[in-house]
Amino acid sequence: MPERRFLRTAIALSALALMGLAGCRDSGAEGEHFELSGRLFVFNYRVATVRYMVTLRPLKPVGEGEVAVVNFENPAGGEAIAVRQKIWPLSEKVTIESPPLECVAKDRPYKVSIVIEGAKGEAMQVIETTMVSSQDQSVLPDKPLVAGPFYDLNPELKGYPDGHLPGGRGVNCPPPA
């Protein structure tokens, strides 16, 4: 009988300790509010697009009105692609995606700069990183493979079952660096 009571007490204390550990949250280093938890290029063969995608994980509770401002290097050259996204206070992660890209080259590093702004627009944290694609954009078809709400075959690709048109995507990409 005393062994059972001891076992129940030990189980209850263990459960309480685990709940206490689960409730702890990494506070991050001084000045760090987020960590970069993921980064990749997303290739969508069906619609012939490639995008940047970065994921941030909060290290501290998120305040109301915080915003992530991301500048992605433009693979086609020219000005960086800027994305501004509100950060929701109860989110466990923040996913930021670029608009569709052109000229993504395999194994080339592209610069990405992330600025976390507070409610008043002040910079709270800056994260600098690079992203490298394991694929070249040439693996995508030149036009989306399907069109319309019923996923009909794209009539622009008639006679080109692999999705590659004689004129290509119609984009002049900068020479590889």
Rosetta blueprint (number, residue, H / E / L):
1 M L
2 P H
3 E H
4 R H
5 R H
6 F H
7 L H
8 R H
9 T H
10 A H
11 I H
12 A H
13 L H
14 S H
15 A H
16 L H
17 A H
18 L H
19 M H
20 G H
21 L H
22 A H
23 G H
24 C L
25 R L
26 D L
27 S L
28 G L
29 A L
30 E L
31 G L
32 E L
33 H L
34 F E
35 E E
36 L E
37 S E
38 G E
39 R E
40 L E
41 F E
42 V E
43 F E
44 N E
45 Y L
46 R L
47 V L
48 A L
49 T E
50 V E
51 R E
52 Y E
53 M E
54 V E
55 T E
56 L E
57 R E
58 P E
59 L L
60 K L
61 P L
62 V L
63 G L
64 E L
65 G L
66 E L
67 V E
68 A E
69 V E
70 V E
71 N E
72 F E
73 E L
74 N L
75 P L
76 A L
77 G L
78 G L
79 E L
80 A L
81 I E
82 A E
83 V E
84 R E
85 Q E
86 K E
87 I L
88 W L
89 P L
90 L L
91 S L
92 E L
93 K L
94 V E
95 T E
96 I E
97 E E
98 S L
99 P L
100 P L
101 L L
102 E L
103 C L
104 V L
105 A L
106 K E
107 D L
108 R L
109 P E
110 Y E
111 K E
112 V E
113 S E
114 I E
115 V E
116 I E
117 E E
118 G L
119 A L
120 K L
121 G L
122 E L
123 A E
124 M E
125 Q E
126 V E
127 I E
128 E E
129 T E
130 T E
131 M E
132 V E
133 S E
134 S L
135 Q L
136 D L
137 Q H
138 S H
139 V H
140 L L
141 P L
142 D L
143 K L
144 P L
145 L L
146 V E
147 A E
148 G L
149 P L
150 F L
151 Y L
152 D E
153 L E
154 N L
155 P H
156 E H
157 L H
158 K L
159 G L
160 Y L
161 P L
162 D L
163 G L
164 H L
165 L L
166 P L
167 G L
168 G L
169 R L
170 G L
171 V L
172 N L
173 C L
174 P L
175 P L
176 P L
177 A L
